Amino acid sequence: MSADLRDALALARAGDERGFSTIYAELAANVNRYAHSRNVEDPEQFTNDVFLSAFRSLDRFEGDEDRLRGWIFTIARNRAIDDARRRSRRPTIADADVPEETTPGADVVALRDLEADHVTDQLAVLTDEQREVLMLRLVAGLTIAEVADTVGREIGAVKALQRRAIRRLQKELPDDPYPSDHHER
């Protein structure tokens, strides 16, 4: 971790707003990408909630800046699991009953949805554990040790899951990673 994050953690522990801002600036983009990869309902709000929760319980955090990322992603992972459970219990509302919100242009939404669907389809060949390890490693940018800490497994088990996931993807994915209808990007 950077010296900036070490200093930010010390400032945040002392209640200094600059410390919180620096921690958020350093880690929020990765938490947001992780939220998108887990298909949480509102990734931006999710990211804010993760940091709010982390900052509220910072007095109970007993690690240094090297453990901070893993701790924040443990919070994010637990919240993503809660989000998925909550959505699975919620009844589906017909689209016609939902008021329209201001959204990006249709072309932006369509491309984003195609990309997300394509990645989701490709990752469907993996087990849930393999997919989780890859998302934490590649999307969130965590180290093997941080992933192991986040998912509560030994480092060797995380390495094995990652290795099996990559082999499975290499075996299962087509030679052309983008189907012909996606070439017009």
Stockholm file with secondary structure:
# STOCKHOLM 1.0

chainA/1-185         MSADLRDALALARAGDERGFSTIYAELAANVNRYAHSRNVEDPEQFTNDVFLSAFRSLDRFEGDEDRLRGWIFTIARNRAIDDARRRSRRPTIADADVPEETTPGADVVALRDLEADHVTDQLAVLTDEQREVLMLRLVAGLTIAEVADTVGREIGAVKALQRRAIRRLQKELPDDPYPSDHHER
#=GR chainA/1-185 SS CCHHHHHHHHHHHTTCHHHHHHHHHHHHHHHHHHHHHTTCSCHHHHHHHHHHHHHHTGGGCCCCHHHHHHHHHHHHHHHHHHHHHHHHHSCCCCGGGSCCCCCCCHHHHHHHHHHHHHHHHHHTTSCHHHHHHHIIIIISCCCHHHHHHHHTCCHHHHHHHHHHHHHHHHHHSCSSSSCGGGCCC
#=GC SS_cons         CCHHHHHHHHHHHTTCHHHHHHHHHHHHHHHHHHHHHTTCSCHHHHHHHHHHHHHHTGGGCCCCHHHHHHHHHHHHHHHHHHHHHHHHHSCCCCGGGSCCCCCCCHHHHHHHHHHHHHHHHHHTTSCHHHHHHHIIIIISCCCHHHHHHHHTCCHHHHHHHHHHHHHHHHHHSCSSSSCGGGCCC
//
